[in-house]
Amino acid sequence: MPMNKAPALFAFFSCWSLVAFAQAQDPALSAGGLAPPPKVEGQGAAPGADGTTGEPGTGSPDQALQEADREDSGRGLEFVWLNGEAGVTYIDLGALSDNNLTQPGLPSPDRAGYLVGGGLGVRLLFFTAGARFRWAKVTNNFFKHWSVGGEAKVHFPLGSFEPYGGLGVGYSRFWDVAVMADLDGNSVPLPNPNDPAGLHVRLLGGADYYLTNMFSVGLNLSGEMLMLWRAATPGFPASDVNSLDATSVGLAVAATAVAGLHF
């Protein structure tokens, strides 16, 4: 063998020996290079053919958000709601003030009765807004009442149980009101030609229980202030309250059972 090839052969066999020795000491090395680094703690496994990771809690961000929502309330997102209600009410048209609504010294119209109503609206996370209609009739046909207005509520989801509180404002109308009058020394209800109407401000609270994701039952309690007016009726004697414009500030309370649908 020529002498000038000896150094090259020596260098080749030296490198080959070093590589073989390194592979014997560290089996993680391969002929194609280094093996993949070890999995960092907390990382999920590589996605499988179905797009899942094979380990819980390592799905896509959308899946994580949906899972968090289910764990929070046990239900999916809600966008539209509607409900119906029925219960009892007590209304006093002049509880706080009565200016010509009734004859001086006589009680203002007040009675207990029954109430029905319904509402619909939209929901964004813990907040709802919508419109509500109520119709009431008090005992002995003393007067009837309807109201329509808007309301806003904040909800506190606790799984299937959901308390809430809110505020409503709107228009209230009374008709067939029998104003108390003094007739031959007796206090009796007499028909009133012009019925009062006005605004209401309603505080409300209650709770719903979701039997399913779409259907709930619950209880609602409300109290409202009534700011009413009534126009004078021409042709009555000056001593009669019907000949004068009238205003009053009344109060009303109600308790109703509620059934609702949620979408």
C-alpha positions, 0 to 999 in steps of 0.5 A: 500500500502506498505510504501516502494513503495511510493517513487517510485510511487511519482517519476513516477508521478512527471516525467510524470507531468513534461513531460506533462507540457513541451509538453503543453508549446512547441508543437514542441516536439513529443513523438518520440523526437524533431521536425526537426530544422527550415529551414536555410535561403537560403536552398532549399526545400527537393528534390521531386520525380522527383529529383528537389528541387521545388525552382529555383536555387537549382538544381544540380551543372551541371544544375547550370553550364548549366544555367549560360552558357545560361545566359552568351551567350544565346547559348550552348557550341561550339566545331567545326566550319566551314565557307565560305566567299566572298568579295573584296580585294586589293593587292600590291605585292611590296608596302613596297619593290621591289627588281627586281620584276619589272623594276626599276622606274615602279610600282609593280603589284597591283590591286583590285579584288574579293576573296572567301574562307573558314575555319574550326577549333575547339573552346575552350570557348572564343578561336578558332584555325583552317585553312583557304584557300583563292582564289582571282582574280584581275581585267583585269586578272592582276594576281591570288592568293591563300593562305592557313594557320592557324589562332587563334582568341579570341572572346567576346560573347555579347549574339547573337552578337560576336566580335573577333580579331586574327592573321593568318600565312601561305603560299601565291602563285601568278600566271599569274603575269603580271610585268610592263615593259617599252616597246617602252616608254610605261609602259605595263604589260608583262607575268612573267615566274616565279611567286612569292610566299612566306609567309603572316602574317595576322591581322584580326577582325570582328563580327558574329551574331548568327541567331540560336545556329548553324548558324551565319552571319558576317563581316570580315576585314583583312590586311596582309603583304606578304613576297615574292620571285621569282627565276631567269629565265635563257635565259633572257638578264642581263638587264631584271628583269626576269634574276635575283632573286627577292624579295618583301614585299607587302600588302593586305587588304580584306573585306568579308561577312561570313556565319558559322556553329557551332557544 
